[in-house]
Amino acid sequence: MNQQLSIESQLLSKLIDNLNAEIVLGTIQNIHEAAEWLRYTYLYIRMRKQPQLYGISNESLQIDNTLLQRRLDLIHSAAIQLDKNHLIHYDRKTGNFQMTEHGRIASYYYCTHETISMYNKLLKPTLNEIELFRIFSLSSEFRHITVREEEKLELKKIN
């Protein structure tokens, strides 16, 4: 007998950056369009199939079988983070999103919202090259890049 484990969605861990990308593309302009967008994801399918794994009680699912409130809550939380990191402007009264230049750059160059947040805090107009390289090297996007032995001499020349 072969018992297979279900494959769960990983979208929750990347929801903020995916929402930013959709806003930059212009496919999502407000919280309601974003909640509707979530309905077409594997995350939505898995939330309905295994609600407990996603922090949803069976009672909540019975009351709101489309999980609209849960989807709105997820989008609202993601939008607050994007707004806090200056990737979008989020009007909480109307629910409208407006992309920013930082958001466009993050989406275009596949930078996470955490990286942009770090850049916002650490980048200053008075930094020298070494300080810039140090800040960029802290980016999660460069985590898996290793320096080859033959490149070490070149790097020492820069230093």
Secondary structure, DSSP 8 states (H G I E B T S, - for coil): ----------HHHHHHHHHHHHHHHTS--BHHHHHHHHTTSHHHHHHHHSGGGGT--HHHHHH-TT-HHHHHHHHHHHHHHHHHTTSEEEETTTTEEEE-HHHHHHHHTT--HHHHHHHHHH--TT--HHHHHHHHHTSGGGTT----HHHHHHHHHH-
